[in-house]
């Protein structure tokens, strides 16, 4: 791995851990600033399109509520692969739950579609291959999101 590749890898690692920490701290506005809209979020084989910033804020809130209800106090992000340079770069990540007693909970395998560079990165798509909160993939969750739009 070249010096430039290591730097890029570290930048993604730092950014995605920041995203995990910001989610668990309820910093939805900060996260939304780094999230494009519209954005497609794949929950395994189902796609949830969020067209507005408010949709993103609501989904982030619901995810955090569901995680804390499971006893999750922290998420750790570990970048496992980064696609070679493209306009939009895919970044493969393991998201691990850390429970209140320090034990490790479930793991999600996620592919983030990212644009930008160190200093300003933006998520333009997300693919959850495995979910930390499987109920978020149910049609009833997406229907509640659609109803909440007004």
N, C-alpha and C positions, 0 to 999 in steps of 0.2 A: 504494500500500500504506500503510495507517495505521500509526501508531506501535505500537499493540497487535499488529497482524499481524506487523510486523517483529520484535517481541520474541518472539512465539510461534515464528516461523520460526527465529530464532536459538537459541531453547531446544531445538527439535527437532534442529537442526544440531549443537549442542553435545552433546546426549545421544546421538545416533546415532554421532558420531565417538568418543565415549567407549566405546560398545558395541564398535565396530570395534577400538579400541586394547586394550580389556579382553580381547577374544577372542584377539588375537594375543599378549597377555601371559599367556594361560592363566588369567585371573581368572574362572573359570567360576562360582564361588560368588557373586561380585558380580553377574554377569550373571543368574544364576538368581533372585536377589532382585528383579530388575526384569522378570521374565518370569512371566506367569500360567500356571497349570496347571489343567486341561488346556489345551493350546494346539495349534492346527492350523497346520502349516507346509506350505505348498503348494510343491512342487518342480516347477515348470512345471504340468503337468496332473495330477500325482499328489499326494495329500494324505497327510501323515504326522502322525498325532495322537500327541502326547506327553501322557500322562495324569499322569505323576509327575515330580517334581523331578529324580529320578535319570535319567530319560529325557532331560531337557533337558541335564543335565551331560554325559551320554554323547555326545549329538549335538554339543554345542559342542566337546568334546574331539576327536571324529572330524573335524569340519570344520577345526579348527586343524591337526591332523596332516596332513590332505590338502593344505591350503594351504601349509604349510611344506615338504612333500615337493615341491611345484611350485616352490619357491624364493621364495615370498612372505614378505616380512619385515614388511610393513605393509599395512593397508587404509585407504583414504580414503573417507569417506562424504560425499556431497554431496546435500543435500535439493534436489529439483527442483520439488516441489509439495506443498502441504498442503491437505487437505480443509477446507472451512468447518466451523465448530464443530458438533460432534456429541458424543454421549457417548463413542463410540469414533471416533477420527480416523484417517483413512488418510494416510500420509506416503510419498510417492514418493521413492526414493533411488537414486543411482548409487553402487555400491561398486566402487572401482577397486583392483586389486592393485598394490603396489609391490614390485618384485623387489630382491634383494640388491644389484644393481649400480645401483639407482636408476631403472631403466627401469620403465615402466608395463606391467603385464600385462593380463589380461582384465578385463572389466567385467560386473558383475551388475546387473540392474535389479530392484529389490526394492520391495515395498509393505509397510510396517510398519503394523499396526493398533495404535494406541496409546491408552492411557487415562492420565489424570492431567494434571498441569500442571508448569510449571517447578519444579524442586526435587524432584519425585517423579513419574517417568514409568514406565509399565509397558507392556511389549509383550504384547498379547493375541492376536496372530496375525501370520503372516508369509507373504507370497507372493513367491517367487522367480520372476520372469518369465523371466530368463536366469540360468544358474548359473555360479559360478566353478569348481565342481567337479562336472561332469555325472554322475560315477559315484554321487554321493549320491542321485540320483533313481532309480537302478536298484532293482528289487524286492529284490535280494540285500542291499542296505544296510538296507532297512526290515525284512527278515526277521532280520538280525543284531540290530537294535534290539529286535525282539519277543522273540527268544531270550534276550537279555541281561536281560530283565525277570524271569527266574527261571522 
